């Protein structure tokens, strides 16, 4: 989703909708998004 320029908060919200309390934390999603973006 980062490749589609969707921000980490939106990604986290989508994951939370699907996985509920089992979704990764916002911080984890932010780190993954940054890692992907930075290459």
C-alpha positions in Angstrom: 0.0 0.0 0.0 3.0 2.3 0.6 3.8 1.9 -3.1 0.4 3.4 -3.9 1.2 6.4 -1.7 -1.2 5.4 1.0 0.0 6.6 4.4 0.8 4.4 7.4 -2.2 5.6 9.4 -4.6 4.5 6.6 -2.8 1.2 6.3 -2.9 0.6 10.0 -6.7 1.4 10.1 -7.3 -1.1 7.3 -5.3 -3.7 9.1 -7.2 -3.0 12.3 -10.5 -3.4 10.5 -9.5 -6.8 9.1 -7.5 -8.2 12.0 -8.8 -6.3 15.0 -6.6 -6.5 18.1 -4.2 -8.9 16.2 -3.2 -6.1 13.8 0.4 -4.8 14.1 0.8 -1.6 16.0 0.8 1.8 14.3 4.6 2.1 15.0 5.3 -1.2 13.3 3.3 -0.1 10.3 5.2 3.2 10.2 8.6 1.5 10.4 7.6 -0.9 7.6 6.3 1.9 5.4 9.5 3.9 6.0 11.7 0.8 5.3 9.8 0.2 2.0 9.9 3.8 1.0 13.6 4.2 1.7 14.4 1.1 -0.3 
